[in-house]
Amino acid sequence: QNFWVTMQHLLLGVLFCVVFTNAQRQDYPTCDGKSPSEDHAFHSSFGNVDFDVSKVVRSPLKSVSRDAIMSCARDWVAKKIPYCQCNGAAECCGNCPYCGTTRCDCSGYVSYCWGAMGGYSTRSIPDIAHKITKEELLPGDVLLNEGEHVIFFGGWENNKTKTHYHAYQEPGCHNDGPHHAYESVVVYPNSWSPELFIPYRFNHVL
């Protein structure tokens, strides 16, 4: 009897592993329906250098105007700078011209346009920015979900209702796209995890 009980447990364990593994494979986020191996090859194909913060000299932060910040944000959109984490075969949708200084992911985009060379992340942006209120938001500020995503605030769609705003962001590769910097009107503070997006302002904005 103990033998059959043991065999039943083993069979259940194998069945669980098969189901769990298949579920993991089905949930694997890839670009355009690629297999995991095809996706890895795709992200590796652009020849970007890896971002290495230890090799980047973080010079003292300088003051920057809101006009300069938004001009930079619009320039990335116009050039359709592709999303890229600059980390080997991690998420990378194209050739990033800034892998050696800031990266081309969401926080690299913000870092670059703030003039904060050295590639600050969503977790370290609070080191160079401070929280503000919704009412204080101005173009060039950001909505930050620390550890997850950051979005440039480009101004209210309607200054009276303040329910939607012009968002500039690098959205990532493993979503419906676009997979490059783009501008759109989104609900405040964001359509997903709204409770986690907090307004922040660069400490050196003019």
N, C-alpha and C positions, 0 to 999 in steps of 0.2 A: 504493500500500500504506500509506504514511504517513497518507493521508487516511482510510482505513478504520480504522486503529488509533486515530486521533484521535477519530473518530466513536464508536467503541466506548467510549472513555474518557469521552466526554461523556454517552453514554447511561447508563453505569454510575453516573456522578456524579448525574444527574437521578434515577435509580431510588433511589439511596441517600438523597437528600434527601427524596423522597416518603415512603419507608419510615420514615426517622428522624423526620420531621415528624409522621406519623400516630402513631408510637409515643409521641412527646411528648404529643400531644393525648389519646391514650387513657390516659396515665399522669397527666394533670393532675388533682390532687386537688380535687374539688368536693363541695359539700354535697348530699346526697340525689339524686345523679345529674344535677345541673344541668349545663348547658353552661358553659364558661368565662365567657361574657358574662352568662349568667343568674346565675352565682355571684358575679360582680363586682357586679352590680346588687343582689343579695341582701345582701351585706356592706355596701353603701353605703346601704341603705335605713333604717338605724336612727337616723341623725342624730347619732351620737356625735361629740363634739369630738375633734380629734387630740391625743394626748398629746405635749407639747413639754417635754422635760426642762429646756430653757434658760429656761423661764418658771416652773419650779417651784422654790420656795425650800426647800432641804433644811435643816430646822431640826435642832439637835443631837438625837441619838438619846437616848431616855429608857428607863429600865428598865421592863420589863413582866413580869407574872407568867405562869406557864404556864397557869393557869386562864383568864386574860384572853385569851391567844392561842387556846386551844382553844374558848372561848366564841365568839370571832370566827369561827373556822374553821367551827364548827357553824352559826353564823348565816348565813354565805354559802351553806351547803348547804341550810338551811331555806328561804332566799329564792330558791334556784336562780339565783344570780347568773350570767348567761351569760358564756361565754368571749368576750373581746374584746381585741385587741391595741391598739385605739384608735389606729390608724395608717391612716387613709383607708379604702380598700376591702380592706385586708388582712383576715385572719381575724377575723370578728366575728359572733357568733351571736345578738346581741340588744342591748338598751339597757344600757350599762354606766354606773352612777352614779358611777364613780370614775375616769373617763378623764382628768380634770384633775389628779389627784393621784398615782395609782399604776398605773392600768390594771386590767383584769380578766382578764389572762392568768395563767399559773401563777405567775410571779414577782411579778406585781402583787398577787395573792392573798396570798402570803407577806409581801410588803412591808407591805401594809395591816394584816395581823393582828399583825405585829411592831411596828407603829407607825412604820415607816420610810418616811414620806411622801417622795415624790420618785421612786418607781417604779424600784427597783433591778431589774436583769435577772439572769438566771441566771449571767451572766459577772461581774457586780459583787457578787452576794451574798457571795462570799468576802471582800469588803472590810469587811463588817459581821458576819461569822460566822467560826467556826473549825471545823476538822475534829475529830471525836470518834470513838470506837470504837462498834461495834455494841452492846457491853455497856453503854455509857454512855447510849444513847438513852432519851429521856423524851418524853412528849407535849409538842408545841410545837417540837421539833427537826425537821429536814428531811432528806430524801434528795435530794441534788443531783447531777444530771448536768449539769455546767457547760457552758453554751452550748446546752442542749437542753431540759431539763425539771427541775422541782423539785416535791417531794411532801411534804406535812405528815405527820409521824409522829404517830399518835394513840394509840399503845399497842400492845402485843403481843396477838395473838389468844390465845396460850398462853404464859404467862411461863416455862414450863419448856422447851419446845422452841424457842421464838423463831424459828420458820420463816415465820410470816405475821404481818402487822400491819394495823392500821386506817389506811388511807391517805385523806387529804383532798387533793383536787387539782382543778385546772381543766385538763381534758384536751385542749382544742382543738376546732375545728369539723370538720375534715376527717378524721373517724374515725367509728366506729360509734355514738358517743355514750355517755352523755349529753353534751350540749354546754354544760354548766353545772357549777358546783362540786358535787361529790358525794363521798360516803364509801363505801368498799368495803374488803374484806379482800383484800390482795394478798400474793404470795410475796415474801420479803425477798431483795434490796433492791428488785427490780422484775422484772416478767415479761419485759421487753425490755431489752437492753443492761445486764444486771445488773452487769457488771464496771465500768460507768461511774458508777453511783450510789453516792455517798459520804455518810456521815452528817455533818451540820453542825449547829452550835448558834449561835444568835444571841448576839452578844457582850454584850447587855444584858438577857438573861433572868434573872429572879430565881430 
